Amino acid sequence: MLSGAAFWSYTHRDNDDDGNRIRELADLLIKEVALITGEDLDLFVDDTKIDWGHDVLEQIEEYLQKVTFFIPILTPRYFKSGSCRKELMTFAQTAESLGANELILPIIYQDVRGLHDDEPSDPAIRLVKRFKWESWTGLRLTEPGSPEFRTAVNRMAKRLADVLEDVEESDLTSPTRVDARREFQSVAEVNEDKHEERTDPEKGGVVDDLAASEAAMHELVTTMTALATTTNEVGEIMQEGTVEIDESDGAGRGFRGRLAVLIRVSKRLEVPSQSFDRLTAEYVTMLSAVDRGVQIILRLLIDSPDESDAEQGAEFVGALEALITTWRSVEPSIVKFESQLATLEPLGRAIRPPVRLMRASILRMKDASVVFDGWEELISRWRAR
């Protein structure tokens, strides 16, 4: 049987607060897999971290191609951790693009608000819902030596062992190029023969992905521009509020005067904050639609020896780089905007609803925009081929 590894993603605070039981669960699972398969499953945890500053996509592809399971231990605190969210978003999105979804094994350690909603607003939670998870919310309250706990560990270990066996039989260790070529060939056949797509009618295929990518790419720039306009509108309202507070203080109205200003500002922010939230949701949806097609095309360009592909690739890459540049130019103002909102939230209850709505929207946007890092790395590999 093929040997593998597990990347254990969790917050240290959760582990400390639960008496080191998250780490102990990892050890028990690894030992159970070894008992079932007779092979050791290496555990990447704590001292094995991703170097986010250099070739991160290549690192994660390497992990996944070595049959590395990504096991996020999900709790409310997990989704508030920037590093954990980045691990989750990047690993999961890369696994999907490689056709290796079975290597992602989320464990729901403590129930998370929004996880059972049909359409969660948080993109990280929405991404988790695409994978088959294990619920540990009740089991974490039982003793590790109890039959119930041991049976659950055994069930999860068997799941990992089954995936290892399936991978060995199907040669999933090289899904990146084989699946991409197969999908690209199906596109070529469709274009050449002008027949209907050879895909499952119940499931969107690569043609659908590429068509959605092309359409959404044009709309993304428009949405980014609209977001910038709305951000400026909110900034002006906040600036007006600052002036009004200064005037109120100068008139000696004290905290009552400040509260009155905050209530007025909150009402003014109601419509633009809702617009900001709507535009952010559109941005996340469109970026997700673009990403799959972009990854397919870039991987094909990296592998293609054809010079004509290189010429067409240059045009495609140029369009991508323009989109990335647009985001990079907007990103600093978004970060500044977020810090301004953070200073407003503690001022009073009246201002919190629109501020919290916009801060949650910004978090979704930043999470989704991790795909740009992956595109830049694939573009670098295409240029260096």
Helices and strands as residue ranges (DSSP letters): E 4-9, H 12-17, H 21-37, E 41-44, H 56-65, E 68-74, G 78-80, H 82-98, G 101-103, E 107-108, H 123-128, E 134-135, G 139-141, H 147-170, H 175-193, H 206-250, H 254-303, H 307-344, G 345-347, G 349-351, H 352-368, H 370-384
